[in-house]
Amino acid sequence: ENPTLSAAYAKAAVLGYQGGETPGPGDIPIVDDKHILSLAKHYAAYGNAAGDLNAAPSHLNMHTLHDIYLKPWRSFSVNGGRAAMASHQSVSHQPCHGNGNLINTVLRQMLGFGNGSVVSDCNDIGVLAQYRVAANSTDAAAKGLVSGVDIDLMCGADSSQHSYDKLSTALTKGLVKESDIDTAARRILLGKAW
């Protein structure tokens, strides 16, 4: 991947889909009735999956991650991109959907994504149990939410795969706080309001 070219594509996509100009620091991008909210995928380093296989792990050092794979994400974020889909794979041995550092610290804080919404890929919150970083679907729901994934994209009719249905149980067990759920809901509603 060429990070400079990919960063230019990211900016063009945000401005084209959402309309308008790059927002200033602290500005909330407003989408008019002729434009749509932009969503970028797959965060992060999806182009580095081993063997170019979907959901294969991405083994790279932090320097390469930041200098190559995160440059387009910074451009997407600072130009007002408001939604991101987490990647299927793991980055540096941690699944993206359960990696609070990668989502909350790097994407939201360092790259300037702020209160944009992060959505899982198809049923990937539940997959955290298969990665053995969550004990079960309730624990996976808690880990996904606390890691910064606001929406669990539910695919298929098998409701047992719909992990965020277990958030009320996670709240009762003390695995998440009400403020965690409120934060995710606020981000989602802000996206819908634009």
N, C-alpha and C positions, 0 to 999 in steps of 0.2 A: 504494500500500500504506500502511496505517496501522501504523507501527512499534510503537506501544504495544499495539494490539490483537494484532498478529502475535506480539509477545513473550509476551503472555498465552496465546495459543494454543500457542506452543512449550512453555511451562512445563506447561500442562495435558496436552499430548500426552506429554511425558516422564513426568510423574507417573502418568498414566493407563496408559500402556503398561508402564512399568517398576515401577509401584507404589511405595508408600512416600512418604517426605518428601524434600525437597531435601537433598542431602548437605552436610555441613559442609566447610570447606576441608581438602583433603587426604584426605577420605573417599573410598572407592571404593564407588560405588553397587552394591548387590547386587540381582539380579533373582531373585525366588523362582519356584517352579514354576507359579504362576498368572499370571505376567506374561511379557512379552517385551522384548527390547532395542529401544529406539527408534532409528530412523534418520530423519534429516531430509534433505530434498533440495530444491533443488539449490543448492549453495554456489558462488558468491555472486552476488547481484543478478540472479537468473534472471527476476524480475518486471520487469526493466528492459531486456530484450533488444529490440533495434531492431525496430520493426514488430510486436512481440509474436510473432516467429517463433522457433521452436525452433532453438537453436544460433546465432542471430544475435548479433553483438557487443553488448556493453553499454558505452556511452560515458558515463562519469560521473566527476565529480571525487571525490577522496578524502573530502572533507567529506560529500558526499551518500552515498557508500558507507557511511561509518561511522555517520552519524546516522540514516539511513533503513534501509538494507538489511542492516546487520550487527546492529542492535539485537535482532531475533528470534534471531539466531545466538548472541548473548551469553546470552540467556535460556535457550535450549536447552542451552548448554554449562554454565552455572553451576547449572542444575537437574539435572545429571547425565546429559544426553544422551550416548550413547556411540558413535554411528556417524553418518557424514555422507556424502552422495553429492556429488561435485564436479559442477559444472554443465557442460553441453555448450559453452557459449559462452566467449568471451574477455571479460575485464574490463580496461578501460583498455589494450587492445591486447596483452594476454597471455592465452593460453588457461589456463583455471582448472586443468586437469590438469597443467600444467607450471609453475605459479606457486608456487614455494616460499615467497615472501614472504606470499602470500595464505593458504596452507595452514599452513605451519610457524610463521610469525611471528604473523600476525593471528589465525587460527582457534585454533591450539594454545596460543599464549602469551598474546596480548592478550585473547582472548575466553574463555579458560579451558577449552578443549576438551581440552587435555593429551594423554593417550595414547589417546583415542578413535580408532576406525578410520575411515579415509577410503577410500571405494570410488569407482572411476571409474564414469561412466555407460557405456552399452553400447559396448565397444571403443574408448573415447575416448583411451586411452593411445596407440594406433597413429595416431590422428588428429593427434598432435603433429607427425608428419612432413608431413602435409598443410598444417598451419599454418606449416611451414617453420622450426620452432624445434628440430627434430630431423632428423638426416640420414637415418635409416632406422629400422626397428622396434626394433633393438637400442639405438640412441641414445634413441629414444622411451621404451623401458622404463626405461632409466637415469634419464632426466629425470623421468619420472613418479614413480619410487620416491624419488629424492632430493628431489623437490618435496613429498613427504609423502603420496602416494597409496599406500595399503597393499595394496589389492586391485584388480586389473584385471578388471572385470566382462566376461566373455567371452560374447558373444551370437552365435548362429549356428554352423553346422557348419564354416565356413571357418577352419581353424586358423591360417592365415597372419595373421589379424586378432588373434590372441591374443598380445599383445606381451610379457606377463610370462614367457612361455615362453622369451624371449630373455635373461632375467636371468643365466643361467649364462655366456652369451657376454659380456654386459656386465661381469660380475665378472672373467672371464679377461682382458678388454681393459683393466681398470682403470677402467671408467666408473662403477662402484659399488664400495663396500667391503662386506665380509662383515657389518660392523656395521650397514650400512644395511638389509640383508636381515633381520638379526636383530631390528632395531627394528620393522620392519613385521610380522614374524612374532609378536613379543611382543604388539603391539597387537591383532592378530587373535585370538590365543589368549586374551588377557585378556577380549575380548568374548565368546568362546565359553564361557569359564568362568563368566560371570555368568549 
